[in-house]
């Protein structure tokens, strides 16, 4: 449990530091191109949506089809007999 709390504190600190860095970057207060502060998150979001769509398509492609009515009935009958 102690390790989980240490990791939790680290997550809080890193996210807070990144938030401050991002706000400074976004408003051009750092010597980094501020357009990238918009382009990079948009790119990550678009790629994430594409990944989720591809994953859903893969699941739909590889999922077994529904059982037919006869298969379901014979399965119930066989499970009751055995």
KARAJO-V890440 format. One record per residue. N is the residue number from 1. RES is the residue in one small letter. SS is DSSP state (hx for helix, st for strand, lp for the rest). OMEGA is omega in degrees with one decimal (999 if undefined). Layout:
<<N,RES,SS,OMEGA> <N,RES,SS,OMEGA>>
This chain:
<<1,x,lp,-178.6> <2,x,hx,179.1> <3,x,hx,179.2> <4,x,hx,179.1> <5,x,hx,177.5> <6,x,hx,178.3> <7,x,hx,177.7> <8,x,hx,178.0> <9,x,hx,178.0> <10,x,hx,178.4> <11,x,hx,178.9> <12,x,hx,-178.7> <13,x,hx,-179.0> <14,x,hx,-179.5> <15,x,hx,177.5> <16,x,hx,178.8> <17,x,hx,178.7> <18,x,hx,178.3> <19,x,hx,178.9> <20,x,hx,178.0> <21,x,hx,-176.7> <22,x,hx,179.0> <23,x,hx,177.7> <24,x,hx,179.8> <25,x,hx,-177.5> <26,x,hx,-177.8> <27,x,lp,174.2> <28,x,lp,-179.7> <29,x,lp,175.2> <30,x,lp,-177.5> <31,x,lp,177.6> <32,x,lp,-179.7> <33,x,lp,-175.6> <34,x,lp,175.5> <35,x,lp,178.7> <36,x,hx,178.5> <37,x,hx,176.7> <38,x,hx,-175.0> <39,x,hx,-176.1> <40,x,hx,178.2> <41,x,hx,177.8> <42,x,hx,177.3> <43,x,hx,-179.7> <44,x,hx,179.4> <45,x,hx,-179.6> <46,x,hx,178.6> <47,x,hx,176.8> <48,x,hx,178.1> <49,x,hx,178.0> <50,x,hx,178.2> <51,x,hx,-179.8> <52,x,hx,178.9> <53,x,hx,178.0> <54,x,hx,179.4> <55,x,hx,177.4> <56,x,hx,177.2> <57,x,hx,178.1> <58,x,hx,179.2> <59,x,hx,178.9> <60,x,hx,-178.9> <61,x,hx,-173.1> <62,x,hx,-179.5> <63,x,lp,177.0> <64,x,lp,179.8> <65,x,lp,178.7> <66,x,lp,177.0> <67,x,lp,176.6> <68,x,lp,-178.1> <69,x,hx,179.4> <70,x,hx,-179.8> <71,x,hx,-179.2> <72,x,hx,-179.4> <73,x,hx,-179.3> <74,x,hx,177.5> <75,x,hx,179.3> <76,x,hx,-178.6> <77,x,hx,179.9> <78,x,hx,179.7> <79,x,hx,177.2> <80,x,hx,-178.3> <81,x,hx,-175.3> <82,x,lp,999>>
